[in-house]
Amino acid sequence: MPETQRQFSLVAGEASGDLLAGLMLDGLQARWPAMKAVGIGGPQMLSRGFESWWPQEKLAVSGYVEVLRHYAEIAGIRRQLRARLLRERPEIFIGVDAPDFNLDLEAGLRERGIKTAHFVCPSIWAWRPERVVKLRAAADHVLCIFPFEPALLEQHGIAATYVGHPLAKVIPMTPDRAAARKALGLDPDAEVVAILPGSRRSEVRQLAPMFFAAAALMLKARPGLHFICPVLPNLRPEMEQVLGASELAGRVTLLDRQSHAALAACDVTLIASGTATLEAALFKRPMVISYRVNSLTWRLVMQRKQLQPWVGLPNILSGEFVVPEILQDAATPEALAEATLAWLASPDKVHALQQRFCAMHAELLRDTPTLCADAIQKVLAR
């Protein structure tokens, strides 16, 4: 096909997928400069010339109950997207994470002769192992971000390539805390806690009140603390409302996005389980991981289908609890405050943790954009 006619399609359903897809687009555009990329994506993808047919926020819901509430709209988007892709027939469809949305879409496109790839292996090694059957039907190739995944997928007859974790390339091995604090207008000597309750509206509703309540308890114990909280623009009104109902007036700086600046600047973070915990590890920051979902979601998914004792990526990659996880009913403001303050009182433990995180960073660091482009080129050549 002439270079001017190349068209790839991508779908990234949330902020973490947008970052991954944006970096992959760097590799694809370097390999095919005249390519056109279309589908559903966020600001990182849009900044690279991506054409998004629906706002990414339409897909950013989590949990069984929350997904059920939005099911009709999400299913409608997927039907319309599938129909459009079958008309336009891109050379390849690449689903970026969001397996509940992307795997069925990929399978339907693949049945109709469109090549497919899936970027980020679903966490079949952690929970929901039955997804491997769906993945095998959906993807011609899987791009893996953790080094142990290709061998696991090979056992199930799935072609895969380890491309490193894109975040390991984005985040410096030695973050500049002083520069981050200067950029954010923070006192260079203050004790700073970053509060990251998640990038989905459902997470803000579930976690932000609890995280801010924990912060209020921390402040009573250490009055000099300062808190920073990155927030997506579309969630800012809701976050401001939660903050206004807390005891933290004037003590929390809300940041427009800037989660990486917040992690670089902080001494410790109270953080929702998810990709952000790996970002915190790559920034070499101690953390307390927490999560709380609808009780039905917890019983149906986490308690019944979890294969490992950990939910946080730093712990999963380390194979042990290197940072605390305080989940569901155990996640009280008192427990979160106590665990977060413990890091501030334990500089030796923080130093040891940072050494572990440096080794993790080195293992995940690869030329991800180029390796993604190499893998996609091989799929196209089949």
C-alpha positions in Angstrom: 0.0 0.0 0.0 1.4 3.5 -0.8 2.7 5.3 2.2 0.2 8.1 2.0 -2.7 5.6 2.4 -1.5 3.8 5.5 -4.1 3.9 8.3 -3.8 2.2 11.7 -6.5 2.2 14.3 -6.0 2.3 18.1 -8.3 2.4 21.1 -7.0 3.4 24.5 -9.7 3.6 27.2 -8.2 5.5 30.0 -5.3 7.9 31.0 -2.7 5.1 31.5 -3.5 3.6 28.1 -3.3 7.0 26.5 0.3 7.4 27.8 1.2 3.9 26.5 -0.4 4.5 23.1 1.2 7.9 22.8 4.7 6.4 23.1 3.8 3.6 20.8 2.7 6.2 18.2 6.2 7.7 18.4 7.6 4.4 17.2 4.9 3.9 14.5 5.3 7.4 13.2 9.0 7.2 13.0 8.7 3.9 11.0 5.8 5.2 8.8 5.9 9.0 8.8 2.8 9.5 6.6 0.6 7.1 8.6 -2.8 8.1 9.9 -4.0 6.9 13.3 -7.7 6.9 14.2 -10.0 5.4 16.9 -10.4 6.5 20.5 -7.7 8.2 22.5 -6.7 10.9 24.9 -4.5 14.0 25.0 -1.2 12.2 24.7 -2.4 10.5 21.5 -4.1 13.7 20.2 -0.8 15.6 20.7 0.7 13.2 18.1 -2.0 13.9 15.5 -4.3 11.1 16.5 -7.9 11.4 15.3 -10.3 10.4 18.1 -13.8 9.6 17.0 -15.2 9.6 20.6 -13.9 11.2 23.8 -11.7 8.8 25.7 -13.6 9.6 28.9 -16.6 7.6 27.6 -14.7 4.4 28.2 -13.1 5.3 31.6 -15.4 3.4 34.0 -14.4 0.6 36.3 -16.0 -2.2 38.3 -18.9 -4.5 37.5 -21.6 -2.2 38.9 -20.2 0.9 37.3 -19.7 -0.7 33.9 -23.3 -2.0 34.1 -24.6 1.5 34.6 -22.8 2.7 31.4 -23.1 -0.6 29.5 -25.6 0.6 26.8 -23.6 3.6 25.9 -20.3 1.7 25.8 -21.7 -1.2 23.8 -23.2 1.3 21.4 -19.8 3.0 20.9 -18.2 -0.4 20.2 -20.8 -1.4 17.7 -20.5 1.9 15.8 -16.7 1.7 16.0 -16.6 -1.8 14.6 -18.9 -0.9 11.8 -16.8 2.1 10.8 -13.5 0.1 11.0 -15.0 -2.7 8.8 -15.9 0.0 6.3 -12.6 1.8 6.4 -10.4 -1.4 7.0 -7.3 -0.1 8.6 -4.1 -2.1 8.1 -4.1 -3.1 11.7 -6.2 -2.5 14.8 -4.3 -2.1 18.1 -6.2 -2.3 21.3 -4.3 -0.6 24.1 -5.2 -2.2 27.4 -9.0 -1.8 28.2 -9.5 -5.6 27.6 -13.2 -5.5 28.5 -13.8 -3.2 25.6 -11.0 -4.1 23.2 -10.8 -7.9 23.2 -14.3 -8.5 21.8 -13.7 -5.7 19.3 -10.4 -7.3 18.2 -12.0 -10.7 17.8 -14.8 -9.4 15.6 -12.3 -7.5 13.4 -9.9 -10.4 13.1 -12.7 -12.7 12.0 -13.4 -10.2 9.2 -9.7 -10.2 8.0 -8.3 -7.2 9.8 -5.0 -7.8 11.6 -5.0 -7.1 15.3 -2.6 -6.5 18.1 -3.1 -6.0 21.8 -0.8 -3.7 23.7 -0.5 -4.8 27.4 -1.1 -8.4 28.2 -4.2 -8.7 30.4 -3.2 -9.7 33.9 -4.0 -13.3 33.5 -1.2 -14.1 35.9 -2.9 -12.1 38.6 -6.7 -12.7 38.1 -9.3 -13.8 35.6 -7.0 -16.5 33.9 -10.0 -17.4 31.6 -9.2 -14.3 29.6 -6.3 -16.2 27.9 -8.9 -17.9 25.7 -10.4 -14.6 24.6 -6.9 -13.1 24.1 -5.9 -16.0 21.8 -9.0 -15.5 19.6 -8.6 -11.7 19.6 -5.0 -10.8 18.9 -2.5 -11.8 16.2 0.2 -10.5 18.5 0.5 -9.2 22.0 2.9 -6.5 23.1 4.0 -7.2 26.7 5.2 -4.7 29.2 6.5 -7.1 31.7 9.4 -9.5 31.0 7.8 -12.7 32.2 4.7 -12.4 30.0 5.8 -13.7 26.6 6.9 -17.1 27.9 3.5 -17.4 29.7 1.6 -16.5 26.6 3.7 -18.9 24.5 2.4 -21.8 26.6 -1.1 -20.9 25.4 -0.1 -20.6 21.7 -0.1 -16.8 21.6 2.6 -14.8 19.8 4.0 -12.1 22.0 6.9 -9.6 22.3 8.4 -8.0 25.4 8.7 -4.3 24.6 9.6 -3.0 28.0 7.4 -0.7 30.0 7.0 2.7 28.3 6.9 4.4 31.7 10.5 3.3 32.4 11.7 5.4 29.4 9.5 8.4 30.3 10.5 8.6 34.0 14.2 9.5 34.7 16.2 7.0 36.7 17.0 9.8 39.2 14.0 12.1 39.5 14.7 15.8 40.3 12.7 16.5 43.4 14.0 20.0 43.8 13.1 21.0 40.2 9.6 19.5 40.5 9.0 21.4 43.7 10.2 24.6 42.1 7.9 24.1 39.1 4.9 23.5 41.4 5.7 26.4 43.7 6.4 24.1 46.7 8.7 24.8 49.7 11.9 22.9 49.0 12.1 21.8 52.6 8.4 20.9 53.2 7.2 17.4 53.9 5.0 16.7 50.9 2.3 14.0 50.5 0.9 13.3 47.0 -2.7 12.1 47.0 -3.7 10.1 43.9 -7.2 8.7 44.2 -7.4 7.6 40.5 -8.3 9.0 37.1 -11.8 7.6 36.8 -14.9 9.4 38.1 -15.9 6.3 40.0 -12.5 6.2 41.8 -12.8 9.9 42.8 -16.2 9.2 44.3 -15.1 6.1 46.1 -11.6 7.0 47.2 -11.1 10.8 47.3 -13.2 11.4 50.5 -11.4 8.6 52.3 -8.0 9.8 51.1 -8.7 13.4 52.2 -10.0 12.2 55.6 -6.7 10.3 56.0 -4.8 13.5 55.0 -6.7 15.4 57.7 -5.6 12.9 60.3 -2.0 13.1 59.1 -2.1 16.9 59.3 -3.1 16.7 63.0 -0.1 14.4 63.7 2.3 16.5 61.6 1.0 20.0 61.2 3.8 21.0 58.7 2.6 18.6 56.0 1.6 19.9 52.6 -0.6 17.9 50.2 -0.7 17.9 46.5 -3.4 16.2 44.3 -3.2 15.9 40.5 -6.6 15.8 38.9 -7.9 15.5 35.3 -9.7 18.7 34.2 -13.1 17.0 33.7 -12.9 15.7 37.3 -11.8 18.9 38.9 -15.3 20.2 39.9 -16.0 16.9 41.6 -12.6 16.9 43.3 -13.1 20.4 44.5 -16.5 19.5 46.0 -14.9 16.5 47.9 -12.1 18.7 49.1 -14.5 21.5 50.2 -16.3 18.9 52.4 -13.1 17.9 54.1 -11.0 19.5 56.8 -8.2 20.5 54.5 -9.2 23.9 53.2 -6.0 25.7 52.0 -3.8 22.7 52.7 -4.2 20.8 49.4 -2.9 22.0 46.1 -4.9 20.6 43.2 -2.8 20.2 40.1 -4.2 20.1 36.6 -3.0 16.7 35.5 0.8 16.8 36.5 0.8 13.4 38.2 4.4 12.9 37.3 5.4 16.3 38.8 3.5 15.4 41.9 5.3 12.1 42.3 8.7 13.7 41.6 8.0 16.4 44.2 6.5 14.3 47.0 8.1 12.5 49.9 5.4 9.8 50.0 2.2 9.1 48.2 -1.2 7.7 49.1 -2.3 6.2 45.9 -5.0 4.1 44.2 -4.1 0.7 42.9 -3.4 0.7 39.2 -0.7 1.9 36.8 0.0 4.9 38.9 1.6 2.7 41.5 4.2 1.6 39.0 4.8 5.3 38.2 5.3 6.0 41.8 7.8 3.1 42.0 9.7 4.4 39.0 9.9 7.8 40.7 11.4 5.8 43.6 8.7 7.1 46.0 7.4 5.2 49.0 3.7 4.7 48.9 0.6 3.3 50.5 -1.7 1.5 48.0 -5.4 1.5 48.6 -8.6 0.7 46.7 -12.2 0.3 47.4 -14.9 -0.7 45.0 -18.6 -1.5 45.2 -19.0 -4.5 47.5 -20.6 -6.6 44.8 -17.6 -6.0 42.5 -15.3 -6.9 45.4 -17.0 -10.2 46.1 -17.4 -11.2 42.4 -14.0 -10.3 41.2 -11.3 -9.6 43.8 -12.2 -12.2 46.3 -13.1 -15.0 43.9 -10.7 -14.5 41.0 -7.5 -13.0 42.5 -4.6 -15.4 41.9 -1.9 -13.6 43.8 -1.8 -12.0 47.3 -0.9 -8.6 45.9 -2.9 -6.1 43.8 -0.2 -3.3 43.5 2.2 -3.6 40.6 5.3 -2.8 42.7 4.5 -5.8 45.0 3.6 -8.1 42.1 6.8 -7.3 40.3 8.8 -7.7 43.6 7.0 -10.9 44.6 6.4 -9.6 48.1 4.8 -6.8 50.0 7.5 -4.1 49.6 4.8 -1.4 50.2 1.5 -1.6 52.1 -1.8 -2.5 50.5 -4.9 -1.4 52.5 -8.0 -2.5 50.6 -11.8 -2.5 50.8 -13.1 -2.8 54.4 -9.6 -2.4 55.9 -9.2 0.9 54.1 -10.1 3.4 56.8 -8.8 6.9 57.1 -7.0 5.9 60.3 -5.2 2.9 58.7 -4.2 4.9 55.7 -2.9 7.8 57.8 -0.9 5.5 60.0 0.7 3.7 57.1 1.6 6.8 55.2 3.1 8.6 58.2 5.2 5.4 59.0 7.2 6.1 55.8 8.0 9.6 56.9 9.4 8.3 60.2 11.5 5.5 58.5 14.3 7.0 56.3 16.3 3.8 56.3 13.3 1.8 55.0 12.7 4.4 52.4 16.3 4.2 51.2 16.1 0.4 51.0 12.9 0.6 49.0 14.5 3.1 46.6 17.2 0.6 45.8 14.6 -2.0 45.0 12.8 0.4 42.7 16.0 1.3 40.9 16.6 -2.4 40.0 13.0 -2.7 38.9 13.4 0.4 36.7 16.5 -1.0 35.0 14.6 -4.3 34.2 11.7 -2.5 32.6 13.8 0.0 30.6 13.8 -0.8 26.8 13.4 1.1 23.6 9.7 0.6 23.7 8.7 2.8 20.7 11.1 1.0 18.4 10.3 -2.5 19.7 6.5 -1.8 19.2 7.1 -0.7 15.6 9.3 -3.8 15.0 6.5 -6.1 16.3 3.8 -4.3 14.3 5.8 -4.5 11.1 6.2 -8.2 11.5 2.4 -8.6 11.9 1.8 -6.5 8.8 4.3 -8.6 6.8 2.5 -11.9 7.6 
